[in-house]
Amino acid sequence: MKKFVFVFCCIGFLFAISNVSAQETKKLRIMTYNLRYGELASMERLAAFISEQKPDIVAIQEVDCMTRRPSVKHQHDVHFITELGYYTKMFPLYGKTIPHAGGWYGIGILTKYPYVNVEKTMLPRTGNAEPRALLAATVEIGEDTIVFACSHLDYTTSEARQKQVKEIKSVLENQPYPVIVGGDFNAEPDSPEIAEMFKQWAPFSNKDFTFSSSKPSCKIDYLFGFPAENWKLLSTEVIPSLQSDHMPIVSEVELVIPQKR
């Protein structure tokens, strides 16, 4: 009888454990930051500031590479993403959007975790507007895999941004892994490209202003997750800083992945 009770208790314990492990969770600290092509701070200062936030992955916009802007002489011939990777001790990934000032200008990602691959998608362009891109990295988070993406959308019209968001959603919503996207979307929260087009995504930021850093008056920077049921927002904060004209968003999120029985 005692053996039967012991075996029954063991089975009950294992069943309880299997129920607990039916969902696996993992916390990530994520960040998005527009650097204003390093006009207001050196790479060392920007990297130190980023490191202070202790992010796991960062989406970065306005990233120069070997440019020689006449008004930003302290950044001449600087390879932004490589130096940021060096100083933060994170893997640097770069997506060029345009040739500029003798070098390139674009977007980037810093990741503490190894990446499987990275892909750049050029977004729809209206007339002679500046080309824009989506940079998406497939990243290994321990035993799990996610796609982390960065973009910097058109600033001219809502119609142009809606076309670009449509392409972003087409690329990211068809990924085989949970997705995070961050960036400067040049649109406020009540715009159709945000309020309507990201309605099915999990918001990873609040409505606090992100621009400008000296006189905050609007929110144009965002973090989102997809599918919404795979993500939970634990905390989010806009970090005051004058090292760029944008203030970064830093959020802690939880990845929830149902486990197969």
Order of alpha helices (4+ residues) and beta strands (2+ residues): alpha-beta-alpha-beta-alpha-beta-beta-beta-beta-beta-alpha-beta-alpha-beta-beta-beta-beta
